[in-house]
Amino acid sequence: MPDIPPLPGLPPPEARPPWVDALLSVIAALRQENHRLQEENQALRDKVARLKGQKGKPAIAPSRLNEKKGRKGKGQRKGDGLERRIDRTVVVKAEGVPEGRGPRAAGM
């Protein structure tokens, strides 16, 4: 059952009136009942689907995209350890392209 974050602005337990604690226990009981009924409802839906000859809902694990893990990145990649230097510049002329302002001069 997913946890609901604590209610904002709620005083500590020793400073609460007794009726607030009673309401919180009712809320907790209703949440448990709701969760139980949702599971029962899904089981009944799966049973109906199975009796009709269809497949039930697959059991898929929840997404873990938002979990904070201590995953390590790729880090520094191993190479040959040599630094690359540019020692020359070569200009290559394209064949069949007229001089001018690029693609516009060619009528594109």
Secondary structure, DSSP 8 states (H G I E B T S, - for coil): -------TT---GGGS-HHHHHHHHHHHHHHHHHHHHHHHHHHHHHHHHHHTT-----------TT---------S----S-------------TT--SSSGGGTTT-
